[in-house]
Amino acid sequence: MVKAQTRAGEGRVDKLFVFGMLCLTLLNAIQGKNGLDESSSLLNEVLWTLAYVVAGVRLLALNRKLRALLSRSAPLLVFLALSLASTLWSVDSFVTLKNSIELIGTATVAFYVVASLRLVEFLNVLAVFFGASGLASLALIFVSPGRARMFWGSGAWEGIYEEKNALGAAMALAIIVFLTLILRRGTKYKVLAAGGLALSLTLLFGSNSATALLDCVVVVAIGLVALACVSPSFGGVSRIVAFLGAAFGVAGAVVLGFDRDAVYEALGRTQGLSGRVDFWPYLNEAVNARPILGYGYGAFFRSPVSKDYLSYYVVEAGGWTPYHAHDSFLQTCLDTGYVGLAALVVAILVSLFRAVTFFLRERDVVSLWPLLVTLFLVFGSYTETYLGNFNTLGTILFVTAFLYPVRANAGEPEAVPAWRTRRAAISARTL
């Protein structure tokens, strides 16, 4: 009895710690309004260092779970080790050493999340986090539009985030979480989850983030089709309809052709992707100059080397200087070259394989979450830098999505799905 109470108390403390660590990603985002230099403020550094220490200490107490996770995390560990090793050839060794340590610290936070909380518990914490950040963003938009909207209060919504795309990405991820909780059998407070979903949709549309909106629609559609085809909660008719709908959609795109211009026009965008295409050629030149190992993790945009390639673009753009590649894969090539890109791609492929296997085994909506989050981050990485950043929600979610199927395989699965409970009851009555 005492041990059970102790475990329950530790569980509540872990949830509070995890919620606090997620809130730190907001602090990083808000300070990011002034660029990467300002995001490394003393307050930011102190709070994130405390988060790393807390996560590390708790992992030592959960060493058995930690060993099980580490034993199946080789792709992630290789990517982290390569980022740290890039200090040796970095164009700014101090920046690379500092940033790579923070990347390892961010991964440590994600390991702590998976070791301490079951997946459904983490989803509940995420729901509270997204709900709080969404309400804060909505309040700031109406109370102080000059700070929470573009163009001094007349443009797209930014909320408490540094820019509209960050708000859009956060709310798209929130939609995935709230939908998961709404569709899960036995979920408490479904009305609150529905309210969170409505709030997230409102903020997503208000952000006018084409990447987040398109990414969210595609991923949610994939998830619904997967559930209809696999989950025992859906009948045969639902599976047939889902299969035929997906088949006709793919066939239509093949026969009629995929008009990218029409898609961009519907989203209010051009194929220039809001100026990203304009500076990508300069970054490709930089990659071609150091293709194998890159410039060191996080060092390219912080060093004078970037000016050698971007100076002409900065003049043409009226003085605006990009501080990241707006493409996770291009950013990785700049950081650690094609070797680093290969490590990242292997980690993504392993994550996708494990997520699919996890869902096919469990066949419930909660087990679908790692796959949906990984797909969202990968799809969005072609126009945003979602993967491989330190102290960001994207990296924490990618690592947790990579690890939760590992935790389940290590003998700590989620609660038994309702369909298994019903099947066991029927078998018992038959016997």
Secondary structure, 3 states (H helix, E strand, C coil): CHHHHHHHHHHHHHHHHHHHHHHHHHHHHHHHHHCHHHHCCHHHHHHHHHHHHHHHHHHHHCHHHHHHHHCCCHHHHHHHHHHHHHHHCCCCHHHHHHHHHHHHHHHHHHHHHHHHCCHHHHHHHHHHHHHHHHHHHHHHHHHCHHHHEHHHHCCCECCCCCCHHHHHHHHHHHHHHHHHHHHCCCCCCHHHHHHHHHHHHHHHHHHCCHHHHHHHHHHHHHHHHHHHHHCCCCCHHHHHHHHHHHHHHHHHHHHHCCCHHHHHHHCCCCCCCCCHHHHHHHHHHHHHHCCCCCCCCCCCCCCCHHHHHHHHHHHHCCCCCCCCCCCHHHHHHHHHHHHHHHHHHHHHHHHHHHHHHHHHHHCCHHHHHHHHHHHHHHHHCCCCCCCCCCCCHHHHHHHHHHHHHHHHHCCCCCCCCHHHHHHHHHHHHHC
